[in-house]
Amino acid sequence: MTIKEIGEELKSILQGKTIDASETSGWNSNAGFQPIGTGLGTDANASTYQGTFTGSFTGNGGIAAYSIDNLHINRTDKNQVGLFADVSGHIWSTTLKDAAISGATDVGGLAGKLSGTISGSTIINSGTGAAPNVSGTTDVGGLAGNVAGGHIVLGSSNQAVVSGTTAVGGLAGKMQFGSAWWFNDH
């Protein structure tokens, strides 16, 4: 499965290999990957579905050591920015390596807005590619920007540099009726 094919899904997904997403830096007039669960795109590299991700995404970042490498999202004028825009489902064992993600409000490496669950997931810096960064203005977190009734649990961690002006955190920028139980927070 390629990063483009993942972007076209709103159902349960099992990642079967490491994905090199370097090509996303030039997509959508250099805006990069369009987060899963956002509106209709303007070219062939954009997601063609709308709505909250309600399924499950298993990245196999643990036992199989699969990752999504060099994902680029540069949407500084957009809200709910991350691999997934809005998640009410489950993200499990997902690893982003050397990602560069920027947006406006509700910005996270994995989820811009989270009302579901992230567990066993991480953003790492291999030291070989682009520095992992997650940036925005408000509600910016390494894994999720705005945890709105969702949960970050079980071994999730962040090594990304997270920057913003209001409600900024290593795992979550804003915890709104949600919870976080974690290990190995860097």
N, C-alpha and C positions, 0 to 999 in steps of 0.2 A: 504494500500500500504506500502510495506517495503522499506527501504533505498536501497536495492538491486534492487527492481523493478523500483524505480525512476532512478537509474543509468542506466537502460536499455532503457530509453525513450529519444526521441529527439522531442517530440511533446508537445502539451498542457497538463499540469498536474494540477490537483486540489488536494492538500493534504487534506485528510479526517480525520486525527487523529494525535496526537503527535507520533513521531517516535523516539524510543530509538535506536541510532546507535552505542552503546557501542561496539557491536561485530566487528565493522570495524577496531578496533585497531589491530586485529590479521590477517586481510585479506592481501592477496598478499605479503606474507613473511614479515609481519609487516609494509608494506608501506601504509596500510590502504585503504580507499575508493579510487577508481580510478575516478577522476573528470569526470562528464558527458560531453561528447563531445570530449573525447580523443580517442586514437587508441585502437586497439584490445588488450584485456588483456590476461594474461597467465593462469588464473584459473577461476573457476566457479563464484567467487565473483567479477570479474572485469566487467566493462562495455563492451558490445560487439558491440557497434556502434562507428562510427567515425563522426567527423564534428562539426561545430558550432551549438549550441543550438539556433534554430530559433523560437521555440514555445513560450508558456507562462507558467510560473510556479506560481501558486497561493498557497502560504503556509498557508493562513488563520491564520496568527499569530496575527491579530488584534481582530476581533469580537469573533472568536472561540478560540483564545489563543492557537492554535496548534504550535508546535515547532519541530525542529530536534535537538535532544539532544545527546551530546557526540560524535559528528562526528570526526573521526581521519583520517588525511591525512598526511603522512610522506614521501614526495617525493622531498627531498632536491636537487636532481640532475635533476629535471624536471621543465619546464617552463609552464605557464598557469595552475596554480594550484588553486583550490577552489572547492566548491560544483559543480560548472560548470567551465570547462576549458575556454571556449570561448562563449560569449553570444551576439547574435544580436537580440534576442527576448526580452521578458519582464519578470522580476522577481518582483512579487508583494506580499506584506504582508508576508514575509518569515522571520522566526526567527530561528537563530542558537543559541543554548544554550550550554555552556561549550564545545565549539569546540577546537580542537588542530590541526592547519593546517600549514604545512611547505612545502616550495618549493624553487626554485631558482629565476627566474625572472617572473614577472607578477603573483603575488600571492595575493589573496584576499579571504575573508571568503566565499563570495557568487560567485564571478567571478574572474578568473585570468585575462582575457581580456574582456572588455565590450564595445561593439559598439551598444548595445541596451539600455534598461532602467531598473534600480532598483528603486522601490518606496515602501515606507511604510515598509521597512525591517530593521532588526537589528541583531546584535550579542550581547548577554547578558551574564552576569555572575550571576548565581543563588547563588553562594557562597557555593554550596554543592558538585559540581563535580570538574573535572579538570579545572584549570584556563584557560579561553579562550585566546588563543594566535594565532596570525597570524605572521609567520616569513618567511623571504627569504633574498635575497641579494639585488635585484634591482626591483623597481616598486612594492612596497608592501603596501597594504591598508587594512583597516578593512573590507570593503565591496567589493572593487574591486582593483586589482593591477594596471592595466593599462586601463584607460578610453579613448578609441580610437574612438572618435566620438559618444560616448554614454552619458547617463545622469543618475545622481543619484538625485532623487527628493522626495518630499513629505514625511516628517516624518521619513526618514531613520536615523539610529543612530548606534553608535558603542561603546561598553564598553570593547572590547578586547584590550589586550596589543599587539601592533604592533611593530615589530622590523625588521631592515634591515640595509644596509649600504648606499644605494643611492635611492633617490626618495621614501620616506616613509611617509605615512599620515594616519590619523585616519579613514577617509572614503575612500580615493583613494590615491594610491601611486603616480601615474602620471596622469595628465589631458592633454590628447593630442587631441585637437579638440573636447572636450566634455564640459559638464557643470555639476554643482552641485547646487541644491537648497535644503536646508534641514532645519530641526528643531531638537532641542534636541541633538546636537552633543556632546557627552561626551568626 
